[in-house]
Amino acid sequence: MPAISRNLKENIKDTLIFGGLLILGIGACIFLFHRLYLADVSTSWPVVQGRILENRMKCTTSDSKTHCKRIIRYEYHLERIRYHNDRVRWLGWDDEVTGREVEVHYNPENPQQSVLQTGIIFSAILQLVLGCFLAITFGIVMPIICLRSIWVSKDWRKK
């Protein structure tokens, strides 16, 4: 049996890497579709009054770049139980949240799940399409290219 060439080993390694990326990509697509589903069903969730506890920008600087993230925490009460959350929207970029009193949409089956903004927005669909496109491109197309180069390799056909 001939020794496997270095080129063939590299192709197999690349195929395994891209196969792993495919699995991660499929997982990301499932995650995004689930978030899209929650964004859609949240439009029919009951509404309760809530109160903003914190609404501020948190900025960090690293490598001379500043990254800012909005921090929003709120609370709401259901049947004498106090709930806290920081989720503004299930998927997509958040709109500005203003005021101290807010409407909180909560999941009647799991009251700990709540959002301030419901529905599907364009940025959510964009995230889903881009994520699934990358998963397909790197997870399916690239391994096919690598496998093709294995099959046409001279070392593969040697006996």
ABEGO torsion letter per residue (X at the ends): XBBBBAAAAAAAAAAAAAAAAAAAAAAAAAAAAAAAAAAAAAAABBBBBBBBABBBBBBBBBGGBBBBBBBBBBBBBBGGBBBBBABABABEBBBBBBEABBBBBBBAABAABBBABBEBBAAAAAAAAAAAAAAAAAAAAAAAAAAAAAAABAAAABX
